[in-house]
Amino acid sequence: MKKEIVKSITNIAHSIGLKVVAEGVEDEQQFTTIHSLGLEMIQGYYLSPPLPVDEVEAKVLAVKA
């Protein structure tokens, strides 16, 4: 049921030109499910625990280099 609700909300957002961010993604199973539903972005412990600003900046700058 929850999966169908998320899919419906995602479809509505896409139909009006919005991108969707899934928040609170904590493990690979959640990521796989969310990815299969067509969400473009995720946030949560699956990617990283909360970090101080200076650590986020260092990670972003390291990726860009």
N, CA, C and O atoms as CSV, one atom per row, in Angstrom:
chain,resi,resn,atom,element,x,y,z
A,1,MET,N,N,0.828,-1.193,0.000
A,1,MET,CA,C,0.000,0.000,0.000
A,1,MET,C,C,0.871,1.254,0.000
A,1,MET,O,O,0.640,2.169,-0.791
A,2,LYS,N,N,1.887,1.303,0.899
A,2,LYS,CA,C,2.753,2.475,0.967
A,2,LYS,C,C,3.493,2.679,-0.349
A,2,LYS,O,O,3.664,3.809,-0.809
A,3,LYS,N,N,3.930,1.572,-0.952
A,3,LYS,CA,C,4.651,1.657,-2.219
A,3,LYS,C,C,3.760,2.278,-3.299
A,3,LYS,O,O,4.229,3.087,-4.099
A,4,GLU,N,N,2.509,1.912,-3.324
A,4,GLU,CA,C,1.577,2.468,-4.311
A,4,GLU,C,C,1.331,3.955,-4.073
A,4,GLU,O,O,1.186,4.720,-5.028
A,5,ILE,N,N,1.283,4.365,-2.824
A,5,ILE,CA,C,1.107,5.783,-2.500
A,5,ILE,C,C,2.314,6.575,-2.988
A,5,ILE,O,O,2.163,7.623,-3.617
A,6,VAL,N,N,3.519,6.069,-2.695
A,6,VAL,CA,C,4.737,6.746,-3.143
A,6,VAL,C,C,4.771,6.824,-4.665
A,6,VAL,O,O,5.115,7.867,-5.221
A,7,LYS,N,N,4.421,5.743,-5.342
A,7,LYS,CA,C,4.398,5.731,-6.803
A,7,LYS,C,C,3.402,6.751,-7.338
A,7,LYS,O,O,3.699,7.448,-8.308
A,8,SER,N,N,2.241,6.849,-6.731
A,8,SER,CA,C,1.233,7.810,-7.177
A,8,SER,C,C,1.708,9.247,-7.001
A,8,SER,O,O,1.552,10.077,-7.897
A,9,ILE,N,N,2.281,9.530,-5.854
A,9,ILE,CA,C,2.791,10.877,-5.593
A,9,ILE,C,C,3.914,11.210,-6.575
A,9,ILE,O,O,3.982,12.323,-7.097
A,10,THR,N,N,4.789,10.241,-6.821
A,10,THR,CA,C,5.880,10.442,-7.775
A,10,THR,C,C,5.327,10.724,-9.164
A,10,THR,O,O,5.803,11.636,-9.841
A,11,ASN,N,N,4.347,9.971,-9.595
A,11,ASN,CA,C,3.739,10.187,-10.916
A,11,ASN,C,C,3.107,11.562,-11.026
A,11,ASN,O,O,3.251,12.229,-12.050
A,12,ILE,N,N,2.410,11.993,-9.989
A,12,ILE,CA,C,1.792,13.324,-10.004
A,12,ILE,C,C,2.871,14.401,-10.105
A,12,ILE,O,O,2.759,15.324,-10.912
A,13,ALA,N,N,3.914,14.281,-9.285
A,13,ALA,CA,C,5.001,15.263,-9.317
A,13,ALA,C,C,5.646,15.313,-10.695
A,13,ALA,O,O,5.880,16.397,-11.228
A,14,HIS,N,N,5.932,14.163,-11.271
A,14,HIS,CA,C,6.550,14.125,-12.598
A,14,HIS,C,C,5.623,14.720,-13.651
A,14,HIS,O,O,6.088,15.382,-14.579
A,15,SER,N,N,4.344,14.499,-13.524
A,15,SER,CA,C,3.407,15.008,-14.528
A,15,SER,C,C,3.349,16.531,-14.560
A,15,SER,O,O,2.940,17.117,-15.562
A,16,ILE,N,N,3.758,17.175,-13.464
A,16,ILE,CA,C,3.782,18.646,-13.452
A,16,ILE,C,C,5.214,19.187,-13.471
A,16,ILE,O,O,5.457,20.353,-13.161
A,17,GLY,N,N,6.148,18.319,-13.837
A,17,GLY,CA,C,7.518,18.749,-14.050
A,17,GLY,C,C,8.402,18.854,-12.825
A,17,GLY,O,O,9.442,19.510,-12.871
A,18,LEU,N,N,8.011,18.222,-11.732
A,18,LEU,CA,C,8.818,18.271,-10.521
A,18,LEU,C,C,9.698,17.032,-10.395
A,18,LEU,O,O,9.369,15.966,-10.916
A,19,LYS,N,N,10.823,17.189,-9.693
A,19,LYS,CA,C,11.653,16.054,-9.322
A,19,LYS,C,C,11.296,15.686,-7.892
A,19,LYS,O,O,10.805,16.522,-7.133
A,20,VAL,N,N,11.540,14.440,-7.527
A,20,VAL,CA,C,11.133,13.935,-6.220
A,20,VAL,C,C,12.364,13.496,-5.429
A,20,VAL,O,O,13.247,12.822,-5.959
A,21,VAL,N,N,12.410,13.891,-4.150
A,21,VAL,CA,C,13.482,13.488,-3.243
A,21,VAL,C,C,12.890,12.561,-2.193
A,21,VAL,O,O,11.920,12.914,-1.522
A,22,ALA,N,N,13.471,11.383,-2.052
A,22,ALA,CA,C,13.066,10.457,-0.991
A,22,ALA,C,C,13.954,10.714,0.217
A,22,ALA,O,O,15.177,10.599,0.126
A,23,GLU,N,N,13.358,11.055,1.327
A,23,GLU,CA,C,14.109,11.325,2.549
A,23,GLU,C,C,14.070,10.112,3.469
A,23,GLU,O,O,13.113,9.338,3.463
A,24,GLY,N,N,15.125,9.965,4.256
A,24,GLY,CA,C,15.164,8.898,5.251
A,24,GLY,C,C,15.526,7.537,4.702
A,24,GLY,O,O,15.163,6.520,5.293
A,25,VAL,N,N,16.239,7.490,3.577
A,25,VAL,CA,C,16.651,6.218,2.996
A,25,VAL,C,C,17.821,5.686,3.827
A,25,VAL,O,O,18.869,6.325,3.925
A,26,GLU,N,N,17.626,4.513,4.417
A,26,GLU,CA,C,18.615,4.005,5.365
A,26,GLU,C,C,19.345,2.742,4.937
A,26,GLU,O,O,20.377,2.409,5.520
A,27,ASP,N,N,18.840,2.029,3.932
A,27,ASP,CA,C,19.525,0.793,3.538
A,27,ASP,C,C,19.334,0.516,2.050
A,27,ASP,O,O,18.563,1.188,1.365
A,28,GLU,N,N,20.062,-0.497,1.570
A,28,GLU,CA,C,20.041,-0.807,0.142
A,28,GLU,C,C,18.665,-1.259,-0.340
A,28,GLU,O,O,18.278,-0.955,-1.469
A,29,GLN,N,N,17.932,-1.971,0.490
A,29,GLN,CA,C,16.588,-2.412,0.093
A,29,GLN,C,C,15.678,-1.209,-0.154
A,29,GLN,O,O,14.953,-1.174,-1.148
A,30,GLN,N,N,15.715,-0.232,0.741
A,30,GLN,CA,C,14.913,0.976,0.542
A,30,GLN,C,C,15.361,1.705,-0.719
A,30,GLN,O,O,14.530,2.168,-1.500
A,31,PHE,N,N,16.675,1.810,-0.919
A,31,PHE,CA,C,17.188,2.480,-2.113
A,31,PHE,C,C,16.697,1.783,-3.381
A,31,PHE,O,O,16.245,2.444,-4.317
A,32,THR,N,N,16.783,0.458,-3.417
A,32,THR,CA,C,16.363,-0.303,-4.592
A,32,THR,C,C,14.883,-0.075,-4.884
A,32,THR,O,O,14.496,0.125,-6.035
A,33,THR,N,N,14.066,-0.105,-3.845
A,33,THR,CA,C,12.628,0.126,-4.020
A,33,THR,C,C,12.364,1.528,-4.549
A,33,THR,O,O,11.591,1.711,-5.490
A,34,ILE,N,N,13.002,2.501,-3.949
A,34,ILE,CA,C,12.805,3.896,-4.358
A,34,ILE,C,C,13.277,4.108,-5.793
A,34,ILE,O,O,12.608,4.776,-6.582
A,35,HIS,N,N,14.418,3.542,-6.120
A,35,HIS,CA,C,14.941,3.662,-7.485
A,35,HIS,C,C,13.965,3.053,-8.491
A,35,HIS,O,O,13.759,3.609,-9.570
A,36,SER,N,N,13.371,1.924,-8.145
A,36,SER,CA,C,12.423,1.261,-9.055
A,36,SER,C,C,11.157,2.085,-9.264
A,36,SER,O,O,10.453,1.906,-10.257
A,37,LEU,N,N,10.868,2.989,-8.328
A,37,LEU,CA,C,9.681,3.836,-8.439
A,37,LEU,C,C,9.948,5.114,-9.234
A,37,LEU,O,O,9.029,5.894,-9.485
A,38,GLY,N,N,11.204,5.326,-9.630
A,38,GLY,CA,C,11.523,6.456,-10.491
A,38,GLY,C,C,11.892,7.742,-9.779
A,38,GLY,O,O,11.916,8.802,-10.405
A,39,LEU,N,N,12.183,7.678,-8.478
A,39,LEU,CA,C,12.596,8.884,-7.780
A,39,LEU,C,C,14.024,9.238,-8.177
A,39,LEU,O,O,14.872,8.358,-8.322
A,40,GLU,N,N,14.283,10.533,-8.351
A,40,GLU,CA,C,15.581,10.972,-8.856
A,40,GLU,C,C,16.647,11.168,-7.785
A,40,GLU,O,O,17.837,11.012,-8.058
A,41,MET,N,N,16.231,11.507,-6.573
A,41,MET,CA,C,17.197,11.857,-5.532
A,41,MET,C,C,16.811,11.219,-4.207
A,41,MET,O,O,15.635,10.989,-3.923
A,42,ILE,N,N,17.849,10.937,-3.394
A,42,ILE,CA,C,17.593,10.402,-2.066
A,42,ILE,C,C,18.408,11.163,-1.040
A,42,ILE,O,O,19.385,11.836,-1.367
A,43,GLN,N,N,17.984,11.041,0.203
A,43,GLN,CA,C,18.682,11.624,1.344
A,43,GLN,C,C,18.553,10.622,2.467
A,43,GLN,O,O,17.493,10.020,2.640
A,44,GLY,N,N,19.608,10.432,3.232
A,44,GLY,CA,C,19.500,9.559,4.382
A,44,GLY,C,C,20.793,8.854,4.720
A,44,GLY,O,O,21.813,9.046,4.057
A,45,TYR,N,N,20.743,8.036,5.756
A,45,TYR,CA,C,21.920,7.329,6.252
A,45,TYR,C,C,22.509,6.377,5.223
A,45,TYR,O,O,23.680,6.013,5.336
A,46,TYR,N,N,21.740,5.964,4.228
A,46,TYR,CA,C,22.294,5.098,3.182
A,46,TYR,C,C,23.467,5.789,2.494
A,46,TYR,O,O,24.450,5.144,2.130
A,47,LEU,N,N,23.355,7.106,2.320
A,47,LEU,CA,C,24.442,7.868,1.709
A,47,LEU,C,C,25.472,8.316,2.723
A,47,LEU,O,O,26.675,8.219,2.482
A,48,SER,N,N,24.992,8.816,3.876
A,48,SER,CA,C,25.911,9.344,4.882
A,48,SER,C,C,25.128,9.736,6.123
A,48,SER,O,O,23.977,10.162,6.028
A,49,PRO,N,N,25.751,9.594,7.291
A,49,PRO,CA,C,25.121,10.156,8.489
A,49,PRO,C,C,25.213,11.685,8.423
A,49,PRO,O,O,25.957,12.216,7.599
A,50,PRO,N,N,24.481,12.391,9.266
A,50,PRO,CA,C,24.609,13.847,9.284
A,50,PRO,C,C,26.065,14.252,9.538
A,50,PRO,O,O,26.759,13.646,10.355
A,51,LEU,N,N,26.513,15.293,8.818
A,51,LEU,CA,C,27.895,15.749,8.924
A,51,LEU,C,C,27.953,17.250,9.178
A,51,LEU,O,O,27.044,17.983,8.787
A,52,PRO,N,N,29.017,17.709,9.830
A,52,PRO,CA,C,29.229,19.150,9.958
A,52,PRO,C,C,29.485,19.761,8.572
A,52,PRO,O,O,29.922,19.065,7.655
A,53,VAL,N,N,29.217,21.033,8.429
A,53,VAL,CA,C,29.330,21.722,7.147
A,53,VAL,C,C,30.711,21.542,6.525
A,53,VAL,O,O,30.813,21.280,5.327
A,54,ASP,N,N,31.766,21.677,7.308
A,54,ASP,CA,C,33.104,21.586,6.735
A,54,ASP,C,C,33.377,20.202,6.137
A,54,ASP,O,O,34.087,20.099,5.136
A,55,GLU,N,N,32.832,19.150,6.723
A,55,GLU,CA,C,33.012,17.811,6.162
A,55,GLU,C,C,32.208,17.634,4.871
A,55,GLU,O,O,32.665,16.973,3.938
A,56,VAL,N,N,31.021,18.220,4.819
A,56,VAL,CA,C,30.209,18.156,3.592
A,56,VAL,C,C,30.945,18.885,2.471
A,56,VAL,O,O,31.053,18.376,1.356
A,57,GLU,N,N,31.447,20.076,2.775
A,57,GLU,CA,C,32.184,20.843,1.761
A,57,GLU,C,C,33.392,20.066,1.261
A,57,GLU,O,O,33.655,20.044,0.058
A,58,ALA,N,N,34.128,19.430,2.158
A,58,ALA,CA,C,35.307,18.654,1.762
A,58,ALA,C,C,34.910,17.497,0.848
A,58,ALA,O,O,35.598,17.222,-0.135
A,59,LYS,N,N,33.806,16.815,1.165
A,59,LYS,CA,C,33.349,15.703,0.322
A,59,LYS,C,C,32.918,16.193,-1.057
A,59,LYS,O,O,33.243,15.574,-2.070
A,60,VAL,N,N,32.190,17.303,-1.095
A,60,VAL,CA,C,31.732,17.846,-2.375
A,60,VAL,C,C,32.912,18.283,-3.214
A,60,VAL,O,O,32.962,17.998,-4.411
A,61,LEU,N,N,33.858,18.967,-2.609
A,61,LEU,CA,C,35.031,19.417,-3.347
A,61,LEU,C,C,35.864,18.236,-3.832
A,61,LEU,O,O,36.444,18.301,-4.916
A,62,ALA,N,N,35.936,17.167,-3.058
A,62,ALA,CA,C,36.686,15.976,-3.459
A,62,ALA,C,C,36.036,15.307,-4.664
A,62,ALA,O,O,36.736,14.791,-5.535
A,63,VAL,N,N,34.711,15.310,-4.722
A,63,VAL,CA,C,33.990,14.702,-5.853
A,63,VAL,C,C,34.189,15.521,-7.112
A,63,VAL,O,O,34.337,14.961,-8.198
A,64,LYS,N,N,34.193,16.841,-6.981
A,64,LYS,CA,C,34.355,17.711,-8.150
A,64,LYS,C,C,35.765,17.648,-8.727
A,64,LYS,O,O,35.953,17.922,-9.913
A,65,ALA,N,N,36.747,17.297,-7.924
A,65,ALA,CA,C,38.150,17.304,-8.386
A,65,ALA,C,C,38.467,16.146,-9.299
A,65,ALA,O,O,39.600,16.019,-9.764
